Structures are given as structure tokens and as C-alpha cells.
């Protein structure tokens, strides 16, 4: 499910913002990894 969301967001960026698909996908994947890491860290602290 998450992979579908990543591809969909990358496609939206590619189509409407004129960014390359691969570049969009990498940017979204890195952003998702950062959010996951921060959430896991905050969850471990609580």
C-alpha cells in the first residue's frame, strides 16, 4: 500500500510540477524515510 502511495505522489509531482519521475520518487522516498525514522525515535522515547 505504501509503495502505491509513493508512486502516486511521484507521478503527481512529475505530471503537474514538471519534475522528473525518478527524481520525484527518490525525493518522496527519502522524505518518507526521514518521517519514519523520526516517528520511530519519538515512539521509542515515550
C-alpha positions as CSV (number, residue, x, y, z in Angstrom):
1,X,0.0,0.0,0.0
2,X,2.8,2.4,0.9
3,X,4.5,1.7,-2.4
4,X,1.4,2.6,-4.3
5,X,1.2,5.9,-2.4
6,X,4.9,6.7,-3.1
7,X,4.4,6.0,-6.9
8,X,1.2,8.1,-6.9
9,X,2.8,11.1,-5.3
10,X,5.8,10.8,-7.6
11,X,3.5,10.7,-10.6
12,X,1.6,13.8,-9.4
13,X,4.9,15.7,-9.0
14,X,6.1,14.5,-12.4
15,X,2.8,15.4,-14.2
16,X,1.9,18.7,-12.6
17,X,5.2,20.1,-11.3
18,X,7.4,19.1,-14.3
19,X,9.9,17.2,-12.1
20,X,11.4,14.0,-13.4
21,X,9.7,10.9,-12.2
22,X,12.8,9.3,-10.8
23,X,13.8,12.4,-9.1
24,X,10.3,12.8,-7.6
25,X,10.3,9.2,-6.4
26,X,13.7,9.5,-4.7
27,X,12.7,12.8,-3.0
28,X,9.5,11.3,-1.7
29,X,11.1,8.1,-0.6
30,X,13.8,10.0,1.3
31,X,11.2,12.2,2.9
32,X,9.2,9.1,3.9
33,X,12.3,7.5,5.4
34,X,13.0,10.6,7.5
35,X,9.4,10.8,8.8
36,X,9.5,7.1,9.6
37,X,12.9,7.5,11.5
38,X,11.7,10.5,13.5
39,X,8.4,8.7,14.4
40,X,10.2,5.6,15.5
41,X,12.6,7.6,17.6
42,X,9.9,9.5,19.3
43,X,7.9,6.4,19.8
44,X,10.9,4.7,21.5
45,X,11.4,7.7,23.8
46,X,7.8,7.8,25.0
